[in-house]
Amino acid sequence: MSKLAPNMSDTQPVIRQLDDAAINRIAAGEVVERPASAVKELVENAIDAGAHRIEVAYADGGKTLIRVVDDGCGIVPDALPLALSRHATSKIDGSDLLNIHTFGFRGEALPSLGAVGRLTITSRAAGHDAHEIAVNGGAMSPVKPAALSKGTVVELRDLFFATPARLKFMRTDRAESQAISDVIKRLAMAEPFVGFTLRDVTGGGEGRVTFRVDAENGDLFDALHGRLAQIIGKEFADNSLRIEAEREGLHLTGFSALPTYSRGSAVTQYLFVNGRPVRDKLLYGALRGAYFDFLSRDRHPAAALFLDCDPQLVDVNVHPAKSEVRFRDPGLARGLIVSALRHALADAGHRASTTLADATLGAMRPEVTGPARVYQMDRPLRGAMRASYPAHAPGFETAGFEETAAVFSRVEPVIEDTPTEQFPLGAARGQVHENYIIAQTSDGMVIVDQHAAHERLVYEKLKTQMAENGVAAQALLIPEIVEISDGDCARLMEIASDLDRFGLGIERFGGGAIAVRETPAILGEVNSKAMLLDILDELSDQGESIAVQAKIEAILSRVACHGSIRSGRRMRGEEMNALLREMEATPHSGQCNHGRPTYVELKLADIERLFGRT
């Protein structure tokens, strides 16, 4: 190496003030990462302006054109040049950066966009004529009259033409278009009373509408439910739980899906703080923690959660793009999300997602080889069918039925005050392959996996017993000393009481060392150092650790698996019905310990369609 410090020179460096054009281009590098970032800033400005209808058009993935049209309050002509100045905003006065009630507040978006593209703003405020201003690569033109009935039109052409190196880092038009669509959908979730239209005008003309939602009506929950059904999908809306909880100034609302409506990735997780879409590691960790006992590691919950609080309790000024936030009390925010979701899941009881029935019917549906068969006789009434049962009963005693009984055992009906068909999971009518219980409900049938269902029931009982009696701790004959840093020691001691509840007893051992004196007895032999390191990793990643609890509950899950009804066991009718009643009374019984469904419900109308009885 010829030089040890290539950045150093013999001459004295000169400190100089950068010009406004360079400053704006640097700011644009932080605020406008890609076309979707520009769309986000402009649409947020439209929402802050009180718009009820916002239309966004783009061409070539937003690289050549982005146009945002709104019906908001507009900008008076004299303020148009000021709107293009750095750190000029109407949303705060600068005296309190924590008391922020709007999307935008930094005053950087418009001058940044004007520094790297060709920006034109046409606006008309109430009581004023419409005017227009343009800025081309940082060079501003005079304000001039224009034609516009109401609101504001912002048109951005040739994004990054002034910084062509940035264009090399853009992705394909399709990928950039998808990013724009994702931004609009997130903002549309945050504002259900605002209508949004997204249009791709690549190639010129009117283009094609790629996304459209009209303003919702009703109260907040009804409007939000309708908006989520349009954006995430009707299946999510049908299989989600209403979330509403409040604690110490934090208010959580939204919808979260049943565990059996899980996804293969985290793409259907939408989190908002004071209406602002965020991608916050703490909040995602809380969502994952709320479902950790109901889903396997390769499945992810679906949710749209809105956390609202006094702006003084959260700092949104920690990132130029405002996609990250910092809570004054992170533990309070995380605890509220976990407890609210767990209460909602418990209140859902044995409920499972409706998509299971659709998948089952799809698997059972035969291939259509010709026109649907037309039946000469309608389906008889239920009373007539029951009256005819005795006449058909002898048919079951024929020689062919004994062979069928090898895979299907019939259950004689039990006389009760309340017909068992009226219960949610109905009355047991048979057992297939000595593993699946067939139950009849008032309007269909239920197929239950007896082993998976009983496994969940046993697991929930074991967890209840553990919560009531605590976790037995096993004292180590010789405490195990784990060497870690002073900072990590302090972090572990902050949660020492929580760890003690799960049978892990630790204490400081001077310097950078922790003495492990007790471990959970149910875990047997424990690698204390590996466990402490796992806990520290979770604390760094999520702000809270459930490593010990997860290990203990994994043991309980295995115990429940071995202690439950095994596949292949023939059950009596009263046993089947008792299992169904216990499922109805036990929370989370709709899925097994591994997140799979324990039963599938089929409606009679769907079954009849399988056989062309429509």
Phi and psi in degrees as a GROMACS rama.xvg file:
@    title "Ramachandran Plot"
@    xaxis  label "Phi"
@    yaxis  label "Psi"
@TYPE xy
-79.2394  -29.5505  SER-2
-130.965  134.496  LYS-3
-80.4229  -29.5546  LEU-4
-131.178  84.9117  ALA-5
-63.8441  -21.7522  PRO-6
-83.6517  -4.61039  ASN-7
-100.739  144.786  MET-8
-132.421  168.526  SER-9
-77.7273  -19.5701  ASP-10
-88.4477  151.764  THR-11
-73.201  124.221  GLN-12
-66.4983  147.916  PRO-13
-104.054  128.019  VAL-14
-90.1068  126.871  ILE-15
-134.259  154.047  ARG-16
-86.2828  124.561  GLN-17
-71.686  149.146  LEU-18
-77.2213  166.969  ASP-19
-60.7962  -36.5538  ASP-20
-62.5717  -44.1355  ALA-21
-66.7406  -40.3713  ALA-22
-61.4345  -43.3956  ILE-23
-66.9809  -36.4441  ASN-24
-67.9033  -36.7016  ARG-25
-65.1115  -44.1461  ILE-26
-62.5722  -37.0689  ALA-27
-63.0137  -32.9765  ALA-28
-63.5755  -26.2868  GLY-29
-88.2514  -43.2633  GLU-30
-83.6253  -41.1279  VAL-31
-110.221  90.6837  VAL-32
-79.9923  -35.842  GLU-33
-156.866  174.692  ARG-34
-54.1728  -37.2081  PRO-35
-61.4928  -32.316  ALA-36
-65.5047  -39.9494  SER-37
-64.0937  -42.8041  ALA-38
-60.4527  -44.1681  VAL-39
-58.4087  -47.7887  LYS-40
-63.6234  -42.8004  GLU-41
-70.732  -39.8413  LEU-42
-69.6284  -37.6678  VAL-43
-62.7321  -38.4982  GLU-44
-60.9238  -39.8073  ASN-45
-65.4667  -40.6725  ALA-46
-65.3591  -42.7385  ILE-47
-62.3945  -27.1307  ASP-48
-79.953  2.75969  ALA-49
81.457  25.0114  GLY-50
-67.3117  143.545  ALA-51
-103.12  -16.6943  HIS-52
-143.507  127.625  ARG-53
-129.442  129.593  ILE-54
-120.285  130.028  GLU-55
-118.717  129.216  VAL-56
-123.263  144.201  ALA-57
-145.047  157.828  TYR-58
-134.841  142.294  ALA-59
54.012  47.8121  ASP-60
67.7499  19.0399  GLY-61
88.3884  -1.01167  GLY-62
-75.1812  -34.9067  LYS-63
-102.555  -23.7462  THR-64
-155.956  134.446  LEU-65
-136.186  123.825  ILE-66
-129.391  127.703  ARG-67
-121.523  121.333  VAL-68
-116.593  128.866  VAL-69
-136.398  166.278  ASP-70
-111.723  34.3581  ASP-71
-77.5874  -162.009  GLY-72
-73.5363  -18.8103  CYS-73
78.8715  178.648  GLY-74
-125.701  132.688  ILE-75
-69.477  152.054  VAL-76
-56.5283  -40.9799  PRO-77
-66.5821  -21.6851  ASP-78
-91.4189  -7.34029  ALA-79
-61.7248  -46.4367  LEU-80
-62.7187  -37.1742  PRO-81
-66.5894  -32.828  LEU-82
-63.3868  -23.3446  ALA-83
-95.8112  7.45094  LEU-84
-92.0264  147.87  SER-85
-66.5496  139.405  ARG-86
58.618  33.7771  HIS-87
-107.262  122.124  ALA-88
-149.589  152.783  THR-89
-99.9027  4.64533  SER-90
-99.7603  -22.2552  LYS-91
-140.158  161.293  ILE-92
-103.487  0.558415  ASP-93
88.9682  -6.3091  GLY-94
-80.505  -25.44  SER-95
-144.717  105.09  ASP-96
-81.4662  -1.30147  LEU-97
-99.6996  -19.4312  LEU-98
-93.0231  70.6394  ASN-99
-112.207  124.365  ILE-100
-118.14  9.54962  HIS-101
-123.783  168.175  THR-102
-68.3662  -55.4702  PHE-103
-94.353  156.184  GLY-104
-167.223  -12.8076  PHE-105
-82.6462  -21.3707  ARG-106
68.7878  31.8851  GLY-107
-112.841  -22.9687  GLU-108
-62.2566  -56.5879  ALA-109
-62.7355  -48.1942  LEU-110
-63.9143  -32.78  PRO-111
-66.2932  -43.6911  SER-112
-65.5423  -39.4126  LEU-113
-67.6089  -22.4515  GLY-114
-79.4586  -25.2888  ALA-115
-116.192  -0.0342175  VAL-116
-147.542  -171.308  GLY-117
-106.916  104.821  ARG-118
-109.203  132.973  LEU-119
-129.265  131.522  THR-120
-120.82  123.759  ILE-121
-118.762  126.428  THR-122
-147.289  151.212  SER-123
-139.014  117.583  ARG-124
-95.3222  158.509  ALA-125
-59.3545  132.05  ALA-126
83.6606  5.63213  GLY-127
-131.793  158.99  HIS-128
-82.2106  160.542  ASP-129
-74.4855  142.742  ALA-130
-138.539  162.845  HIS-131
-134.248  145.412  GLU-132
-138.386  145.382  ILE-133
-129.819  148.8  ALA-134
-137.876  130.9  VAL-135
-123.08  104.15  ASN-136
58.8891  33.5693  GLY-137
97.3212  -13.9048  GLY-138
-91.2657  117.073  ALA-139
-93.7783  138.133  MET-140
-99.1978  162.749  SER-141
-66.5488  158.07  PRO-142
-74.3817  137.762  VAL-143
-139.858  156.765  LYS-144
-63.0188  153.723  PRO-145
-149.12  175.77  ALA-146
-110.872  119.213  ALA-147
-164.611  136.303  LEU-148
-82.3636  -35.571  SER-149
-166.558  150.905  LYS-150
80.7903  -149.087  GLY-151
-141.053  142.532  THR-152
-122.654  119.836  VAL-153
-112.161  123.4  VAL-154
-121.465  123.358  GLU-155
-118.7  117.665  LEU-156
-114.83  150.699  ARG-157
52.5012  57.7062  ASP-158
-59.0118  133.692  LEU-159
70.0708  18.1036  PHE-160
-66.0935  -28.9892  PHE-161
-80.3909  -14.9443  ALA-162
-130.195  71.8901  THR-163
-59.9454  -23.074  PRO-164
-61.756  -30.7666  ALA-165
-67.4128  -29.6028  ARG-166
-62.6621  -29.2089  LEU-167
-66.5194  -20.5571  LYS-168
-96.6394  1.37561  PHE-169
-72.7934  148.154  MET-170
-86.8253  -173.932  ARG-171
-63.7733  159.893  THR-172
-57.0969  -38.7667  ASP-173
-64.7072  -43.1988  ARG-174
-65.9022  -41.4521  ALA-175
-67.0854  -36.4469  GLU-176
-64.7012  -40.0236  SER-177
-64.1035  -39.1597  GLN-178
-64.8284  -39.5942  ALA-179
-62.8205  -44.631  ILE-180
-60.5375  -40.7378  SER-181
-63.549  -40.7507  ASP-182
-62.1789  -46.6274  VAL-183
-63.6645  -41.0137  ILE-184
-65.0481  -40.2564  LYS-185
-64.4852  -43.2439  ARG-186
-67.3169  -33.2977  LEU-187
-67.0759  -33.966  ALA-188
-66.1026  -39.2539  MET-189
-70.1781  -24.3855  ALA-190
-127.58  74.8975  GLU-191
-68.1312  -16.5452  PRO-192
-93.2953  8.87066  PHE-193
-114.988  136.565  VAL-194
-88.0227  142.45  GLY-195
-130.705  141.403  PHE-196
-133.924  131.531  THR-197
-119.132  127.659  LEU-198
-130.794  133.016  ARG-199
-97.5326  112.361  ASP-200
-108.622  25.3352  VAL-201
-58.0883  129.846  THR-202
93.0658  -4.81697  GLY-203
93.6945  176.407  GLY-204
77.6397  -162.207  GLY-205
-73.6615  -20.7853  GLU-206
70.4998  -157.11  GLY-207
-132.133  143.092  ARG-208
-80.0781  120.58  VAL-209
-98.5726  -16.5903  THR-210
-159.769  137.279  PHE-211
-154.296  130.972  ARG-212
-138.128  135.686  VAL-213
-89.646  160.012  ASP-214
-60.8092  136.086  ALA-215
-85.6545  160.5  GLU-216
-118.791  175.084  ASN-217
90.8921  -168.381  GLY-218
-77.3638  177.695  ASP-219
-60.5688  -44.3049  LEU-220
-68.3655  -41.0289  PHE-221
-64.0208  -43.3158  ASP-222
-64.6488  -43.0572  ALA-223
-66.4471  -40.5138  LEU-224
-62.2049  -43.1772  HIS-225
-65.2342  -40.7298  GLY-226
-66.7217  -41.6388  ARG-227
-66.1045  -34.945  LEU-228
-62.8355  -35.5871  ALA-229
-74.9922  -34.315  GLN-230
-92.6231  -55.3703  ILE-231
-80.0433  -35.5495  ILE-232
131.334  152.696  GLY-233
-64.0386  -33.2122  LYS-234
-61.125  -41.4155  GLU-235
-62.9593  -45.9013  PHE-236
-61.012  -38.3034  ALA-237
-73.1271  -24.7718  ASP-238
-116.453  25.54  ASN-239
-112.616  158.469  SER-240
-108.322  139.073  LEU-241
-72.8226  130.533  ARG-242
-115.356  127.651  ILE-243
-153.959  120.297  GLU-244
-155.396  155.921  ALA-245
-143.515  141.809  GLU-246
-156.627  120.194  ARG-247
48.3777  48.6487  GLU-248
90.6062  -7.37775  GLY-249
-100.917  132.476  LEU-250
-122.838  119.909  HIS-251
-109.688  127.703  LEU-252
-133.979  171.316  THR-253
133.65  -160.619  GLY-254
-138.171  141.038  PHE-255
-135.132  138.387  SER-256
-79.178  157.147  ALA-257
-62.2446  150.304  LEU-258
-57.5422  -33.2528  PRO-259
-74.2418  -8.10376  THR-260
-104.941  61.7824  TYR-261
-97.2318  167.511  SER-262
-122.517  162.425  ARG-263
-80.328  -10.4945  GLY-264
-147.59  176.659  SER-265
-92.6649  22.805  ALA-266
-70.7524  -18.4327  VAL-267
-103.649  41.9283  THR-268
-121.317  115.291  GLN-269
-123.571  122.341  TYR-270
-124.015  139.641  LEU-271
-135.228  140.284  PHE-272
-123.49  118.344  VAL-273
51.1406  41.5724  ASN-274
80.9861  -4.64528  GLY-275
-94.2876  123.713  ARG-276
-64.2444  129.145  PRO-277
-132.007  157.538  VAL-278
-121.283  79.23  ARG-279
-104.795  126.852  ASP-280
-62.8336  -36.286  LYS-281
-62.549  -45.6704  LEU-282
-70.432  -39.7965  LEU-283
-63.1319  -38.2352  TYR-284
-64.3815  -37.3031  GLY-285
-65.3198  -41.3885  ALA-286
-62.8273  -43.7735  LEU-287
-64.4128  -39.6746  ARG-288
-65.2332  -34.0159  GLY-289
-65.8246  -28.7168  ALA-290
-104.425  3.13109  TYR-291
-62.9977  -25.1586  PHE-292
-86.4614  -3.51423  ASP-293
-119.702  -11.5646  PHE-294
-129.549  146.264  LEU-295
-74.0889  166.551  SER-296
-63.9385  -23.776  ARG-297
-93.1766  8.50157  ASP-298
-117.754  150.197  ARG-299
-131.501  139.956  HIS-300
-73.4144  158.567  PRO-301
-111.1  134.287  ALA-302
-161.775  154.347  ALA-303
-133.056  104.975  ALA-304
-119.463  139.496  LEU-305
-123.454  114.615  PHE-306
-105.675  117.693  LEU-307
-117.117  141.403  ASP-308
-159.107  172.336  CYS-309
-61.0534  132.891  ASP-310
-55.6968  -21.6197  PRO-311
-69.0746  -17.7877  GLN-312
-90.2001  -4.54245  LEU-313
-143.494  139.324  VAL-314
-104.848  115.592  ASP-315
-99.1042  4.19556  VAL-316
-102.268  40.0449  ASN-317
-104.917  -3.72746  VAL-318
-149.278  137.496  HIS-319
-56.1422  -36.1385  PRO-320
-83.8183  -3.41276  ALA-321
58.609  29.5544  LYS-322
-92.219  -8.56592  SER-323
-121.717  150.966  GLU-324
-133.41  165.226  VAL-325
-135.373  120.652  ARG-326
-86.455  147.077  PHE-327
-65.4017  -36.8344  ARG-328
-127.035  87.0161  ASP-329
-60.0449  -36.9688  PRO-330
-62.7224  -35.148  GLY-331
-65.9049  -43.8292  LEU-332
-63.5995  -45.7897  ALA-333
-65.1401  -44.0174  ARG-334
-62.3772  -37.405  GLY-335
-64.0977  -43.4477  LEU-336
-64.4045  -47.6401  ILE-337
-62.3012  -48.815  VAL-338
-66.8174  -39.6112  SER-339
-65.3728  -43.2353  ALA-340
-67.3517  -40.6062  LEU-341
-67.264  -36.4566  ARG-342
-65.2589  -41.9041  HIS-343
-63.9778  -41.8101  ALA-344
-65.6419  -37.6795  LEU-345
-66.7281  -40.5757  ALA-346
-67.0254  -23.877  ASP-347
-69.0886  -16.5159  ALA-348
61.715  -127.377  GLY-349
-91.1502  5.84287  HIS-350
-59.767  135.239  ARG-351
-121.324  162.555  ALA-352
-72.6566  149.518  SER-353
-72.8214  -18.0397  THR-354
-64.9992  -22.3266  THR-355
-63.7833  -42.4067  LEU-356
-65.2491  -40.4372  ALA-357
-61.8965  -42.4052  ASP-358
-65.1729  -38.5638  ALA-359
-65.4434  -45.6973  THR-360
-63.7934  -36.8353  LEU-361
-63.4728  -37.5442  GLY-362
-71.699  -29.3024  ALA-363
-88.0148  -17.7515  MET-364
-68.722  123.985  ARG-365
-73.3885  159.408  PRO-366
-71.8343  138.319  GLU-367
-81.961  120.592  VAL-368
-111.176  -3.18023  THR-369
-173.401  -170.9  GLY-370
-64.7507  149.967  PRO-371
-60.0944  139.823  ALA-372
-71.8903  136.972  ARG-373
-101.224  123.767  VAL-374
-88.7791  144.084  TYR-375
-82.6911  -16.278  GLN-376
-130.315  131.147  MET-377
-68.4627  162.125  ASP-378
-65.1109  129.429  ARG-379
-66.6186  159.337  PRO-380
-65.4557  155.996  LEU-381
-60.2347  -39.3116  ARG-382
-63.7876  -40.246  GLY-383
-66.7119  -35.5228  ALA-384
-64.477  -45.0198  MET-385
-65.7656  -35.1933  ARG-386
-66.2422  -27.222  ALA-387
-87.2466  -8.64404  SER-388
-57.1225  -46.244  TYR-389
-59.5856  -36.2413  PRO-390
-66.3802  -31.0408  ALA-391
-90.2971  -14.6534  HIS-392
-57.0565  -42.8808  ALA-393
-57.0408  -26.6895  PRO-394
-60.2807  -24.5408  GLY-395
-75.5015  -12.1807  PHE-396
-93.0386  3.14988  GLU-397
-72.1041  169.427  THR-398
-61.9334  -32.6957  ALA-399
-68.2286  -22.8555  GLY-400
-74.4954  -30.0017  PHE-401
-61.2612  -37.2  GLU-402
-68.0032  -40.4064  GLU-403
-64.426  -32.236  THR-404
-62.4833  -15.8143  ALA-405
-63.6744  -28.6304  ALA-406
-115.65  -8.68532  VAL-407
-138.152  118.966  PHE-408
-107.917  126.801  SER-409
-83.2995  147.441  ARG-410
-114.34  125.639  VAL-411
-72.9179  138.708  GLU-412
-63.2694  143.878  PRO-413
-104.03  128.801  VAL-414
-77.3103  120.014  ILE-415
-133.296  163.704  GLU-416
-63.6082  -41.5439  ASP-417
-105.33  121.164  THR-418
-55.9578  129.955  PRO-419
-66.5858  -19.2193  THR-420
-63.5947  -21.4935  GLU-421
-79.0096  -13.7168  GLN-422
-72.024  155.369  PHE-423
-55.2927  -39.6513  PRO-424
-99.1924  8.77396  LEU-425
70.6839  -159.951  GLY-426
-115.754  135.77  ALA-427
-64.6388  132.116  ALA-428
-120.053  -11.6316  ARG-429
176.473  173.479  GLY-430
-132.986  126.944  GLN-431
-106.549  130.288  VAL-432
51.9531  27.4028  HIS-433
52.285  34.1163  GLU-434
-146.987  -26.2501  ASN-435
-115.649  124.145  TYR-436
-90.4886  129.805  ILE-437
-101.754  119.091  ILE-438
-120.728  145.015  ALA-439
-102.68  126.797  GLN-440
-103.684  179.326  THR-441
-67.0861  -24.1466  SER-442
-135.097  27.0278  ASP-443
168.52  -144.82  GLY-444
-147.043  159.193  MET-445
-128.417  135.731  VAL-446
-112.229  120.048  ILE-447
-113.883  132.332  VAL-448
-82.9137  104.21  ASP-449
-62.1439  -38.6752  GLN-450
-69.4059  -47.3091  HIS-451
-63.3376  -39.7861  ALA-452
-66.1441  -47.9779  ALA-453
-68.0494  -31.7438  HIS-454
-59.5701  -43.6511  GLU-455
-66.8849  -39.9774  ARG-456
-62.3758  -44.5048  LEU-457
-64.8725  -40.6668  VAL-458
-61.957  -44.459  TYR-459
-64.7071  -35.7405  GLU-460
-65.3751  -42.3533  LYS-461
-63.985  -40.1796  LEU-462
-65.2029  -39.5429  LYS-463
-63.4454  -43.3757  THR-464
-62.4737  -40.1253  GLN-465
-64.7349  -40.2998  MET-466
-66.3113  -34.2563  ALA-467
-78.1967  -39.8122  GLU-468
-102.262  -9.74691  ASN-469
82.3571  173.627  GLY-470
-98.779  123.916  VAL-471
-66.654  132.051  ALA-472
-102.761  146.222  ALA-473
-111.712  113.93  GLN-474
-72.2616  134.003  ALA-475
-82.1562  136.491  LEU-476
-60.6904  -43.5726  LEU-477
-123.192  115.919  ILE-478
-55.5901  141.383  PRO-479
-91.7619  125.901  GLU-480
-96.4817  125.05  ILE-481
-114.201  121.031  VAL-482
-87.4244  120.09  GLU-483
-142.083  -179.886  ILE-484
-76.3401  162.612  SER-485
-60.9344  -40.3567  ASP-486
-63.0162  -42.3134  GLY-487
-66.7954  -36.034  ASP-488
-60.2247  -45.6794  CYS-489
-62.4521  -40.0515  ALA-490
-65.5986  -38.8955  ARG-491
-69.1524  -38.6232  LEU-492
-68.6861  -24.7741  MET-493
-64.7072  -27.7981  GLU-494
-112.253  18.1475  ILE-495
-58.6136  -38.7785  ALA-496
-67.115  -36.0247  SER-497
-66.5751  -42.225  ASP-498
-64.2068  -35.6652  LEU-499
-62.7243  -32.2208  ASP-500
-62.4019  -26.9129  ARG-501
-102.17  17.6557  PHE-502
86.7191  9.9876  GLY-503
-106.564  105.116  LEU-504
-98.7679  120.768  GLY-505
-130.585  158.532  ILE-506
-155.503  159.582  GLU-507
-67.2485  145.104  ARG-508
-126.451  31.272  PHE-509
78.7133  139.617  GLY-510
61.3049  -141.088  GLY-511
-97.629  63.0602  GLY-512
-145.604  147.094  ALA-513
-123.288  133.598  ILE-514
-98.3933  121.887  ALA-515
-94.8531  110.802  VAL-516
-99.9312  -25.8456  ARG-517
-139.957  146.461  GLU-518
-130.18  156.393  THR-519
-60.6498  124.371  PRO-520
-61.5651  -33.3256  ALA-521
-67.165  -20.9534  ILE-522
-83.7499  -10.5159  LEU-523
70.0907  -138.528  GLY-524
-73.573  129.132  GLU-525
-122.05  136.358  VAL-526
-84.6932  95.4487  ASN-527
-61.5279  -41.0842  SER-528
-64.2084  -45.1261  LYS-529
-61.9779  -38.3998  ALA-530
-67.0004  -43.4357  MET-531
-64.1683  -38.3647  LEU-532
-66.4767  -37.6456  LEU-533
-62.6084  -41.0032  ASP-534
-63.6842  -43.6658  ILE-535
-63.3573  -38.6389  LEU-536
-61.5913  -42.4955  ASP-537
-67.0114  -37.7141  GLU-538
-62.5639  -39.0005  LEU-539
-68.8942  -38.5017  SER-540
-83.5526  -38.695  ASP-541
-121.16  -11.3327  GLN-542
84.631  -3.68097  GLY-543
-154.702  151.309  GLU-544
-119.272  133.682  SER-545
-122.436  20.9942  ILE-546
-61.1936  -47.7054  ALA-547
-65.6647  -46.2057  VAL-548
-59.0773  -41.7429  GLN-549
-64.3287  -40.645  ALA-550
-64.7574  -42.1409  LYS-551
-64.9774  -44.5498  ILE-552
-71.4617  -25.2746  GLU-553
-65.5287  -38.3428  ALA-554
-65.153  -44.7731  ILE-555
-60.8933  -37.2755  LEU-556
-62.6702  -42.7112  SER-557
-66.698  -38.9926  ARG-558
-61.7907  -43.3863  VAL-559
-62.5984  -38.4326  ALA-560
-62.164  -44.7409  CYS-561
-76.2533  -22.2194  HIS-562
-96.9936  4.89436  GLY-563
-97.3824  172.592  SER-564
-60.5554  128.045  ILE-565
-84.3758  152.359  ARG-566
-64.6995  140.433  SER-567
98.209  -5.31383  GLY-568
-91.5632  128.351  ARG-569
-79.5925  129.519  ARG-570
-110.144  146.274  MET-571
-78.2532  162.742  ARG-572
-58.5401  -43.7137  GLY-573
-67.4376  -29.911  GLU-574
-67.7461  -42.9683  GLU-575
-62.4066  -46.4199  MET-576
-65.5806  -35.7981  ASN-577
-64.4215  -37.9607  ALA-578
-65.0474  -41.2974  LEU-579
-63.0965  -42.8825  LEU-580
-66.451  -37.3663  ARG-581
-69.0108  -35.7726  GLU-582
-60.7365  -41.9714  MET-583
-64.2689  -28.0556  GLU-584
-94.0082  -4.33265  ALA-585
-110.023  126.481  THR-586
-62.8293  149.879  PRO-587
66.5309  13.525  HIS-588
-77.2556  -1.24431  SER-589
-75.0422  -14.3003  GLY-590
-136.425  151.347  GLN-591
-79.5631  -176.652  CYS-592
-66.5021  -14.5423  ASN-593
-104.799  7.77463  HIS-594
90.0065  0.0548173  GLY-595
-84.7453  154.152  ARG-596
-68.7957  147.996  PRO-597
-97.1242  -15.3615  THR-598
-154.191  160.42  TYR-599
-128.715  132.233  VAL-600
-108.186  131.418  GLU-601
-118.533  127.847  LEU-602
-78.7771  150.21  LYS-603
-61.5103  -37.3606  LEU-604
-63.5452  -37.0472  ALA-605
-68.5738  -40.0911  ASP-606
-64.0919  -40.7713  ILE-607
-65.1895  -33.1372  GLU-608
-65.5159  -30.815  ARG-609
-60.4998  -31.6007  LEU-610
-104.499  15.1188  PHE-611
69.9465  23.6187  GLY-612
-90.8324  34.9392  ARG-613
